[in-house]
Amino acid sequence: MTAARRILVTGATGFIGRHALAPLRDLGFEVHAVARAIPGAPPEDAAARAGVQWHEADLLAPGAARALIQAARPTHLLHFAWYAEHGKFWDSPRNLDWLAATLALLRDFAEAGGERFVGAGTCAEYDWSGTAQENRFDEGSTPLRPSHLYGAAKASAFLTGSLLAKNAGVAFAWGRIFHLFGPGEPAARIVPALIRAHLLGEKLDCGSGTQARDFLPASAIGDAFARLCASDVRGAVNIGSGRETRLTELSAILSGLIGNQGDVRFGALAGATPERLVPLIRRLTAEVGWTPPETLEEGLRKTVEWWKSRARETRRD
Amino acid sequence: MTAARRILVTGATGFIGRHALAPLRDLGFEVHAVARAIPGAPPEDAAARAGVQWHEADLLAPGAARALIQAARPTHLLHFAWYAEHGKFWDSPRNLDWLAATLALLRDFAEAGGERFVGAGTCAEYDWSGTAQENRFDEGSTPLRPSHLYGAAKASAFLTGSLLAKNAGVAFAWGRIFHLFGPGEPAARIVPALIRAHLLGEKLDCGSGTQARDFLPASAIGDAFARLCASDVRGAVNIGSGRETRLTELSAILSGLIGNQGDVRFGALAGATPERLVPLIRRLTAEVGWTPPETLEEGLRKTVEWWKSRARETRRD
């Protein structure tokens, strides 16, 4: 019998982190989770959280990471915690605090004999200035040239964390997240905005809609990170489905699922977002051995159901 | 008359920083310099230091940068301070402390209304794994892929510092230093080792000697940084002479200058250092408008003189 693999998950109540707990448990990990304040589990998370041992800590407080690691003694660490407030996180100086906290956490983990660290990166680490054809990001060859402080701080955590881990004999992997959606997403983001427009038959002004993105449900991303933790793969790994969807197509799928038509006006807004931002996912599929557990349509259907149930609850209020 | 440009130089007693003071003064800056402990100026630095206002601070101490900036009120900041102990700096965790201190310094400078920040980067930020032909590093296209913690922390300071400065409206430039030499360099490094071998007629085992590098005297690098500070150029700028010299050629030049032959055995050591590590310097020459103030031979001659004077002093002891 091999020694128990004990994993500590930071940001474990977050939009993605909550979805990594059950897959990690199913992969044989003893799961420890950390959050600033442990909330009462909403009913839909109760099964996912079964058997998880919770720790309360503010990773930005000096010494907190060290105490946490001494308490949980993890062999593995899956680090999602970061500042992520919608609309504000792109250029907030808080990214600097999380860069420092991430490196301190890794250092404390290494000093305590930790074996494997997996961090949450972002497609915003890459150079987005290429042509549409070039914007299929490859972990090995696409330059890191972030346009916002968020991507810069994440790229810095990757670069410095990689070498810090290497010197300490800790295996280091870094999952770069692309476009995500799912129940609980802020209403102003593109998938909820489209769902609400179709559900309610409302008007929504959009950019051209021709932009191609790779959308994954947050639950699938949590699952992919769990597999990355259980694997021996090191370095950066793009997290995506391998399927490109234009925003116009996404809107059409949602309209079909909902059986209703919003007044979605593509082309109404001038937009300067890149035409294509998609990952090459050879490392994830061939090396980690992961494939999405559900189709895009299935993930969108669940998200639509969630918004419908919220609408019902709102009406009952 | 324009408002006075007041520059604060960190690491101002260091191997390069000491050489930036006089050129900055000559370019019209009011020069403020910071060091952990202000030493008595050695005689050869007295002229360079004329008119410089000194501040004593340990930039790793919490709050020290803020107090320093409040005292000096600089419009410009030239940041050399970093951990640089020969043989140890490549993979020391102290690089993390200097990454954090650099970002904190920039943040404090921006909050105090600073206008322009120039930092000292390194060729070790780049990917060194290319072929000899590819290893001519271009600021815009060569990937940042450091092999050591030092390069990773410097690249992180560049990436995160660039965006932090951009958001705060501070002009940000980053000079990437290549190979340097000069009086006072640790004896174990390649130029002093070759000089001593030739001066003393001693045996020195070396690698193949075919490796091409771009060598600049530390005094020229200080001068280049002063010009970069006075310019409007933003982003990364390689600091080099544009001349490639193989180690065998370097040894031959030194042997000629010294008029003596050491027993330098190229090929005696197996080495895995890249065959070529040289910068493209179009930005430095065409945009900043800098050219080296002296030839490689002249810089080497001064360094040889310094080692000769040291040998005389040693004999007098």
Interface residues (C-beta under 8 A of the other chain):
Chain A: D91 P93 N95 L96 L99 A100 L103 R107 S141 P143 L144 P146 S147 H148 L149 G151 A152 A153 A155 S156 A157 L159 T160 S162 L163 L164 N167
Chain B: D91 P93 N95 L96 L99 A100 L103 R107 S141 P143 L144 P146 S147 H148 L149 G151 A152 A153 A155 S156 A157 L159 T160 S162 L163 L164 N167
